[in-house]
Amino acid sequence: MSVTDNTYLHRFELEEKGLVAFANYRRVGEHVIIPHVEAPLALRGAGTAGRLMRGIVEKARAEGLKITPTCTYAAIWFRRHKESADVLA
């Protein structure tokens, strides 16, 4: 399973068990601001949002993007995953 960039809805998505977890974003050039991350109730507590964040970091590295997490979940995730600090703006 991989994270996709739904440019029409301005969000990164990860599908698991037929459900979609997503992170809304606003992109300005090479800068991506993440104001909201959400997983369906049925996926919460299963690590889906964490896998979504890891996939977003992989995309950011591959595309040379920098991320500003304004969503509480995303900000806490980055604090817990110091190895991903290289993509922070």
C-alpha positions as semicolon CSV with decimal commas, in nm:
position;residue;x (nm);y (nm);z (nm)
1;M;0,000;0,000;0,000
2;S;0,132;0,339;-0,089
3;V;0,035;0,696;-0,027
4;T;-0,113;0,878;-0,323
5;D;-0,140;1,249;-0,389
6;N;-0,500;1,340;-0,469
7;T;-0,428;1,678;-0,626
8;Y;-0,797;1,740;-0,699
9;L;-0,888;1,723;-0,327
10;H;-0,547;1,857;-0,209
11;R;-0,476;1,564;0,015
12;F;-0,248;1,267;0,055
13;E;-0,439;0,940;0,085
14;L;-0,374;0,588;0,208
15;E;-0,631;0,318;0,144
16;E;-0,652;0,025;0,384
17;K;-0,934;-0,229;0,412
18;G;-1,133;-0,034;0,155
19;L;-1,124;0,284;0,368
20;V;-0,922;0,600;0,311
21;A;-0,711;0,786;0,565
22;F;-0,599;1,128;0,446
23;A;-0,394;1,436;0,520
24;N;-0,522;1,762;0,376
25;Y;-0,250;1,991;0,248
26;R;-0,184;2,332;0,103
27;R;0,111;2,346;-0,132
28;V;0,315;2,655;-0,209
29;G;0,595;2,562;-0,447
30;E;0,816;2,311;-0,268
31;H;0,645;2,375;0,066
32;V;0,357;2,159;0,194
33;I;0,146;2,265;0,491
34;I;-0,054;1,985;0,658
35;P;-0,344;2,127;0,862
36;H;-0,546;1,807;0,909
37;V;-0,491;1,430;0,926
38;E;-0,784;1,191;0,958
39;A;-0,843;0,817;0,962
40;P;-1,187;0,654;0,952
41;L;-1,305;0,524;1,289
42;A;-1,261;0,163;1,177
43;L;-0,888;0,227;1,113
44;R;-0,807;0,427;1,425
45;G;-0,568;0,263;1,666
46;A;-0,432;0,034;1,394
47;G;-0,135;0,252;1,292
48;T;-0,292;0,369;0,966
49;A;-0,232;0,740;1,029
50;G;0,131;0,664;1,114
51;R;0,177;0,471;0,790
52;L;0,017;0,763;0,607
53;M;0,267;1,003;0,764
54;R;0,560;0,776;0,676
55;G;0,438;0,767;0,317
56;I;0,410;1,145;0,308
57;V;0,768;1,175;0,434
58;E;0,886;0,934;0,163
59;K;0,708;1,142;-0,102
60;A;0,855;1,462;0,038
61;R;1,207;1,319;0,023
62;A;1,159;1,187;-0,330
63;E;1,018;1,518;-0,456
64;G;1,239;1,754;-0,255
65;L;0,947;1,895;-0,055
66;K;0,951;2,054;0,289
67;I;0,660;2,005;0,530
68;T;0,504;2,226;0,795
69;P;0,267;2,022;1,013
70;T;0,002;2,251;1,166
71;C;-0,225;1,958;1,254
72;T;-0,172;1,847;1,614
73;Y;-0,146;1,480;1,515
74;A;0,109;1,550;1,240
75;A;0,318;1,777;1,465
76;I;0,327;1,514;1,741
77;W;0,411;1,243;1,487
78;F;0,714;1,442;1,372
79;R;0,826;1,498;1,732
80;R;0,813;1,121;1,788
81;H;0,993;1,042;1,461
82;K;1,308;1,250;1,472
83;E;1,447;1,055;1,176
84;S;1,196;1,242;0,959
85;A;1,306;1,592;1,066
86;D;1,497;1,640;0,741
87;V;1,169;1,715;0,557
88;L;1,046;1,974;0,805
89;A;1,040;2,336;0,686
